[in-house]
Amino acid sequence: MKWWHILVVALIVFLCWSERGSQDCLRRRCGNSTSPIELKDESRSAIDKTIETLRKNHTLVGWRRALLIALIITIPICYFIRRGFPSGYEFFVVATIIFVITYFSSVWLNFVWFAPRDLAIEHQLLQIRKSLLGARSFPQDIPASAGL
């Protein structure tokens, strides 16, 4: 086994560990977690929690996932093209190309598709919250079937 095989496996293990550590909000409190909406929450509180969740959608580390995808996908692609394992240089070149394509397509998709829609949803939620603040009371007017 060549030295770069060990380096790639170690890098994949490190990226999986760091991705799990930063995004695993089930077992511990992390920076990306938000308070869940409960049935007893008032409408404005539920809206605030939804807005907070929308804002946390864009805190993911894209380069780490793109690198992980590139490292994992490169070996089967090179094996299919060469009918054998690639050299260290070939692996580096193909992984770099896959990383750049994956990372920038992810950034483009987020910038063009997801972020504008999340901002539009947030704007509408702020409008609803503003109209609720003008009301005298805050009844639980969000039905359980609303998906919140």
Order of alpha helices (4+ residues) and beta strands (2+ residues): alpha-alpha-alpha-alpha-alpha
